[in-house]
Amino acid sequence: MLGEYRIEGRGAAEIAASVERAVGAGELEPGQLLPPMRELAGELGVNPNTVAAAYRILRERGVIETSGRRGSRVRPKPATTGRESIRVEVPEGVRDVASGNPDRELLPSLAGVFAAAAERNDREPVMYGETAVEPELARLARAALDADGVPAGPLEVASGSLDVIERVLAAHLKPGDTVAVEDPGWGSLLDLVPAVGLRTVPVGVDDEGPLPDDVRAALRSGARALIVTDRAQNPTGAAVTAARARALRAVLKEHPDTLLIEDDHGHGIVDLPLHALAGATRSWAFVRSAAKAYGPDLRLAVFTGDPVTVDRVRGRQSLGPGWVSRITQRAVARLWAEGAVDPKAVAAAYAVRRDALIAELARRGVPAHGRSGLNVWIPVPDETGAVARLLHAGWAVAPGARFRLDAAPGIRVTIATLNEPETAPLAEAIAAAVGPGRGRGYV
């Protein structure tokens, strides 16, 4: 059943760690069946309850799944082998359009704002017990949220969108609960949910956002939370329209106890209007990160939500990291106050590159999606073959497997640094790799 690998340990934690190490090292493969609990208990000389506890730990960590009489097996994509490992190594001389990174030329300089923030800290050092949120950052963030129609709520700061999402999920859900996620969707999020012991149920996406019928089916089947990307969805570029927002809010009002988490992924790089869903349920959180528009290494996101959710996250955060550096918060506040990034200009720059690639692909009979943001999603009949053929042709693209649960195969192309002379050759290479007219819809 396990080949050459032998599970070891006397306590539940030791047994779980033994399995987790083997999965991480590739000695236990996705889908591999684990021994029945009584059988393994006999081999290890422990009580079956000890093995049951070990398997429970592994389920909560997203390493294994259990299907009644069919037993327990390693998850198809266990948390210990994250989707970041599903990537293409870019050889020398190959053009990288897979990274998902913004264009460095469109990011603002950080030297001046951090110098000013550090100088202020020399005069007014932040000490233990002071407020966790920089007042000027909170003022600017709240004003922007108000302008975009996001409901009033307390405001906090965390270390990026994924940090916020993890904390909000932990504030409301227990291991084994189900979360409805976009499919295709953000690979890191698809890893995170099972890693914290939660289950995922996929929700289809089109250019206007999550499909209402899929959301309704997921919530009726017992999903306790829904995570939605409002703009610049990764990998498809979807952006929630006004009509789609109305339809989704109607579905959510049928399930008012749903935990709603919105990630405004396109903040600062998209000029499409925001159509927020916040307030359609009792428990909600809305997050904006500084990463795409101001620099991935800033590791700062502001979020708001209903008072209970924000208070729970604030309380737990105070027992861990405490707060996000006020020096960083002051630097970001200064960037915002000075208008260091012109969202319309940045959005236009990305739109030119995105639209040019989609148009060139259309001329070659290849459908593609990219309504907003940094990426273009291209459905393909043979994902592995397409990635390999493109690599041979000198282009590294991201395999769609990093972003999918049940959705059809595809590839993701990051257009952030794609220049005009490259667009037609890239489209030609994709058309050759995919085959004219052989693309499929991605919902």
C-alpha positions in Angstrom: 0.0 0.0 0.0 2.8 2.4 0.9 5.6 0.9 -1.1 9.0 1.3 0.6 7.8 4.0 3.1 7.1 3.0 6.7 5.0 5.3 8.9 6.6 5.8 12.3 5.8 7.2 15.7 4.2 6.4 19.0 2.1 9.5 19.6 -0.5 11.1 17.3 1.8 14.1 16.6 4.7 11.8 15.7 2.6 9.7 13.4 1.1 12.7 11.7 4.6 14.3 11.3 5.9 11.1 9.8 3.2 11.1 7.1 3.5 14.8 6.5 7.3 14.5 6.0 6.8 11.7 3.5 4.2 13.6 1.5 6.5 16.7 1.4 9.4 14.6 0.2 7.3 12.8 -2.4 7.7 9.4 -0.8 3.9 9.3 -0.4 2.2 10.5 -3.5 -1.1 12.4 -4.0 -4.0 9.9 -4.1 -2.0 7.2 -2.3 -4.1 5.2 0.1 -3.1 5.1 3.8 -3.5 2.0 6.0 -6.7 1.5 7.9 -6.4 2.9 11.4 -6.6 -0.5 13.2 -4.1 -2.0 10.8 -1.6 0.8 11.3 -2.2 0.8 15.1 -1.3 -2.9 15.1 1.9 -2.3 13.1 3.0 0.5 15.4 1.8 -1.1 18.6 -0.4 1.8 19.6 -4.1 2.3 20.5 -6.3 2.8 17.4 -7.5 6.0 19.0 -3.9 7.3 18.6 -3.9 6.7 14.9 -7.4 8.2 14.6 -6.1 11.4 16.3 -3.1 11.4 13.9 -5.3 11.1 10.9 -7.5 13.9 12.2 -4.4 16.2 12.5 -3.5 15.4 8.9 -7.0 16.1 7.7 -7.0 19.5 9.6 -3.7 20.3 8.0 -5.0 19.5 4.5 -2.6 16.6 4.0 -5.1 13.8 3.7 -8.8 13.3 3.0 -11.1 10.5 4.3 -14.0 9.0 2.3 -15.8 6.7 4.7 -15.3 3.0 3.9 -13.0 3.9 1.0 -10.4 5.0 3.6 -8.0 7.8 4.0 -5.6 8.9 1.2 -3.2 11.7 0.5 -5.0 14.7 -1.0 -4.7 15.2 -4.8 -2.9 18.5 -4.0 -1.8 18.2 -0.3 -1.0 21.4 1.6 2.6 20.1 2.1 3.1 20.2 -1.7 1.9 23.7 -2.4 0.9 24.9 -5.8 4.0 27.1 -6.0 5.8 23.9 -6.8 3.7 23.6 -10.0 5.8 26.0 -12.0 8.1 26.2 -15.0 11.8 26.7 -14.3 12.9 29.4 -16.7 16.1 28.5 -18.5 18.5 31.2 -19.7 17.3 32.8 -22.9 13.6 32.0 -22.3 11.2 34.9 -21.9 9.4 34.7 -18.6 5.7 35.6 -18.9 4.7 33.4 -15.9 5.7 35.3 -12.8 2.5 37.3 -11.9 4.7 40.2 -10.9 3.9 43.8 -11.6 6.1 45.9 -13.9 8.9 47.4 -11.9 8.8 50.5 -14.0 5.3 51.2 -12.8 6.1 50.9 -9.1 6.9 54.1 -7.1 10.2 54.8 -5.4 10.1 53.9 -1.8 13.4 55.5 -0.6 12.0 58.9 0.2 8.8 57.8 2.0 10.7 55.3 4.2 13.4 57.8 5.0 10.7 60.3 6.1 8.9 57.6 8.1 12.1 56.6 9.8 13.0 60.2 10.7 9.6 60.6 12.2 10.1 57.4 14.2 13.3 58.8 15.5 11.4 61.8 16.9 8.3 59.9 17.9 9.1 56.2 18.4 6.2 53.8 18.4 6.1 51.9 21.7 4.2 48.9 23.1 0.6 49.6 23.9 0.1 52.3 21.3 -2.6 52.1 18.6 -1.9 49.4 16.0 -3.1 51.4 13.0 -1.4 54.6 11.8 -4.2 57.3 12.0 -3.3 58.9 8.7 -3.3 55.5 6.9 -6.7 54.7 8.5 -8.1 58.1 7.4 -7.0 57.7 3.8 -8.1 54.1 3.6 -11.5 54.9 5.0 -12.0 57.8 2.6 -11.2 55.6 -0.3 -13.5 52.8 0.9 -16.3 55.3 1.4 -15.9 56.7 -2.1 -16.2 53.1 -3.5 -19.3 52.3 -1.5 -17.8 49.8 1.0 -20.0 49.8 4.1 -18.7 51.5 7.3 -16.8 49.3 9.7 -13.7 49.3 11.9 -10.4 49.3 10.0 -7.3 47.2 10.7 -3.9 46.5 9.0 -2.3 43.1 8.4 0.6 41.6 6.4 -1.0 41.2 3.0 -4.3 39.9 1.7 -3.6 36.2 2.4 -2.8 37.1 6.0 -6.2 38.8 6.3 -8.0 35.9 4.7 -6.4 33.3 6.9 -7.2 35.3 10.1 -10.8 36.0 9.1 -11.4 32.3 8.2 -9.9 31.3 11.6 -12.1 33.8 13.4 -15.3 32.1 12.2 -14.8 28.6 10.9 -13.7 25.3 12.5 -11.7 22.5 10.8 -13.8 20.6 8.4 -16.0 23.5 7.4 -16.4 24.2 3.6 -15.3 27.4 1.8 -16.6 28.3 -1.7 -13.7 29.5 -3.8 -13.3 30.8 -7.4 -12.2 28.2 -9.9 -9.9 29.0 -11.6 -8.6 31.1 -8.7 -5.6 32.3 -6.8 -3.3 29.4 -6.3 -2.0 30.5 -2.9 -5.6 30.7 -1.6 -6.4 27.3 -3.0 -3.5 26.0 -0.9 -4.3 28.0 2.2 -7.9 26.8 2.7 -7.0 23.1 3.0 -3.8 23.9 4.9 -5.9 25.4 7.8 -8.1 22.3 7.8 -11.0 23.6 5.7 -12.6 22.1 2.6 -13.0 23.8 -0.7 -15.9 23.8 -3.1 -15.3 25.3 -6.5 -17.4 28.1 -8.0 -17.1 28.8 -11.7 -15.9 32.2 -13.0 -16.5 34.2 -16.1 -15.4 37.7 -17.2 -17.9 39.3 -14.8 -16.9 37.3 -11.7 -18.3 34.3 -9.8 -21.3 32.5 -11.4 -24.4 33.1 -9.2 -25.9 29.6 -9.8 -22.6 28.0 -8.7 -22.5 30.2 -5.6 -26.1 29.3 -4.8 -25.3 25.6 -5.2 -22.2 25.8 -3.0 -24.1 27.6 -0.2 -27.0 25.2 -0.4 -24.6 22.3 -0.1 -23.3 23.7 3.2 -20.4 26.1 2.4 -20.1 28.4 5.3 -17.9 31.0 3.6 -17.4 32.6 0.2 -14.2 34.3 -1.1 -14.7 36.7 -4.0 -12.1 38.7 -6.0 -13.7 42.0 -7.0 -11.3 43.1 -9.7 -8.2 41.8 -11.6 -9.0 38.2 -10.6 -6.0 35.9 -10.7 -5.6 34.2 -13.1 -8.6 35.2 -15.4 -8.7 39.0 -15.0 -12.4 38.9 -14.2 -14.0 41.9 -12.6 -17.4 41.9 -10.9 -19.9 44.0 -12.8 -22.8 45.9 -11.4 -25.3 43.3 -12.8 -23.3 40.4 -11.4 -23.0 42.1 -8.0 -26.7 42.5 -7.8 -27.2 38.8 -8.7 -24.6 37.7 -6.1 -26.0 39.9 -3.4 -29.4 38.4 -4.0 -27.9 34.9 -3.6 -26.1 36.0 -0.4 -29.3 37.4 1.1 -30.7 33.9 0.9 -27.8 32.8 3.1 -27.3 35.7 5.5 -25.1 33.6 7.9 -22.4 33.1 5.2 -19.0 34.5 5.9 -18.2 36.8 2.9 -14.5 37.7 2.2 -13.8 40.1 -0.6 -10.3 40.7 -2.0 -10.0 43.9 -4.1 -7.0 42.5 -5.9 -7.0 45.2 -8.5 -6.8 48.2 -6.1 -4.4 50.7 -7.6 -4.0 49.0 -10.9 -7.5 48.9 -12.3 -9.8 51.7 -13.4 -13.0 49.7 -13.5 -15.5 50.7 -10.9 -15.8 48.6 -7.7 -19.0 46.8 -7.1 -18.7 45.5 -3.6 -20.8 42.8 -2.1 -20.0 43.7 1.5 -23.0 44.0 3.8 -25.1 41.4 2.1 -24.3 39.0 5.0 -23.9 39.4 8.7 -20.3 38.5 8.7 -18.0 40.0 6.1 -14.5 41.3 5.5 -13.1 43.5 2.7 -9.3 43.7 2.0 -7.0 45.8 -0.1 -3.3 45.1 -0.5 -0.5 47.5 -1.4 1.4 44.8 -3.2 0.4 45.1 -6.9 0.5 48.9 -7.2 3.2 49.9 -4.7 5.5 46.8 -4.4 5.1 43.2 -3.3 7.6 43.5 -0.5 5.6 46.1 1.4 3.5 43.3 2.9 0.7 45.5 3.9 -3.1 45.3 3.5 -5.9 47.3 5.0 -9.2 45.6 5.8 -12.6 46.4 7.2 -15.6 44.3 8.1 -18.4 43.8 10.5 -17.4 44.8 14.1 -17.4 41.2 15.4 -15.2 39.9 12.7 -12.7 42.7 12.9 -12.6 42.5 16.7 -11.9 38.8 16.6 -9.1 39.3 14.1 -7.7 42.2 16.1 -7.7 40.2 19.3 -5.9 37.2 17.8 -3.4 39.4 16.0 -2.5 41.2 19.2 -1.4 37.8 20.7 0.8 37.1 17.7 2.7 39.7 15.7 0.9 42.5 17.5 0.8 45.0 14.7 2.3 45.8 11.3 5.3 48.1 11.5 4.0 51.7 11.9 7.1 52.8 9.9 5.7 50.8 7.0 2.2 52.1 7.6 3.5 55.7 7.6 5.4 55.1 4.4 2.4 53.7 2.6 0.2 56.5 3.9 2.6 59.0 2.4 2.6 57.2 -0.9 -1.2 57.4 -0.9 -1.3 61.1 0.2 1.2 62.1 -2.4 -0.5 60.2 -5.2 2.7 58.3 -5.9 0.8 56.0 -8.2 -1.7 57.1 -10.8 -4.2 54.2 -11.0 -5.6 55.4 -14.3 -2.2 55.6 -15.9 -1.1 52.2 -14.5 -4.4 50.6 -15.5 -4.1 52.0 -19.0 -0.6 50.7 -19.4 -1.6 47.2 -18.4 -4.7 47.4 -20.5 -2.8 48.2 -23.7 -0.6 45.1 -23.2 -3.4 42.9 -22.2 -5.8 43.9 -25.0 -3.0 43.7 -27.6 -2.3 40.1 -26.7 -5.9 39.1 -26.6 -6.5 40.7 -30.0 -3.5 39.0 -31.6 -4.7 35.7 -30.2 -8.2 36.3 -31.6 -6.7 36.9 -35.0 -5.3 33.4 -34.8 -8.5 31.8 -33.6 -7.4 31.4 -29.9 -10.0 32.7 -27.3 -8.5 34.3 -24.2 -9.7 36.2 -21.1 -8.3 39.3 -19.4 -10.8 42.0 -18.5 -8.5 43.6 -16.0 -5.2 43.3 -14.2 -1.9 41.7 -15.0 -2.8 38.4 -16.5 -4.4 36.7 -19.5 -6.0 33.3 -19.1 -6.0 31.0 -22.2 -8.1 27.8 -22.2 -6.1 25.0 -23.8 -7.0 21.3 -24.6 -3.6 20.0 -23.4 -2.1 22.1 -20.6 1.1 20.1 -20.2 1.7 19.9 -23.9 1.1 23.6 -24.4 3.5 24.6 -21.6 6.2 22.4 -22.9 5.8 23.5 -26.6 5.9 27.2 -25.5 9.0 26.6 -23.4 10.6 25.0 -26.4 9.6 28.1 -28.5 11.3 30.4 -25.9 8.3 31.4 -23.7 7.7 30.4 -20.1 4.0 30.5 -19.1 2.3 29.5 -15.9 0.6 26.1 -15.9 -3.1 26.4 -15.2 -2.9 23.5 -12.7 -1.6 26.1 -10.2 -5.0 27.8 -10.3 -7.6 25.1 -10.9 -9.7 22.7 -8.9 -12.3 21.4 -11.4 -12.0 24.0 -14.1 -10.8 23.1 -17.6 -7.1 23.2 -18.4 -5.5 26.6 -19.3 -2.3 28.6 -19.1 -1.7 32.0 -17.6 0.3 34.7 -19.3 1.5 37.7 -17.2 1.4 40.7 -19.5 2.9 43.2 -17.0 6.2 43.7 -18.9 5.1 42.5 -22.4 6.2 45.0 -25.0 4.7 45.7 -28.4 7.3 43.9 -30.5 6.8 40.7 -28.4 3.1 40.5 -28.6 2.6 39.0 -32.1 5.4 36.5 -31.8 4.0 35.3 -28.4 0.5 35.0 -29.8 1.9 33.0 -32.8 3.7 30.7 -30.4 0.6 30.2 -28.3 -1.5 29.5 -31.4 1.0 26.9 -32.5 1.1 25.3 -29.1 -2.7 25.3 -28.6 -3.9 24.7 -32.1 -6.2 27.1 -34.0 -9.8 27.2 -32.7 -9.2 24.5 -30.1 -9.6 26.6 -27.0 -12.5 26.0 -24.5 -14.5 28.1 -22.1 -13.2 28.2 -18.6 -16.3 27.9 -16.4 
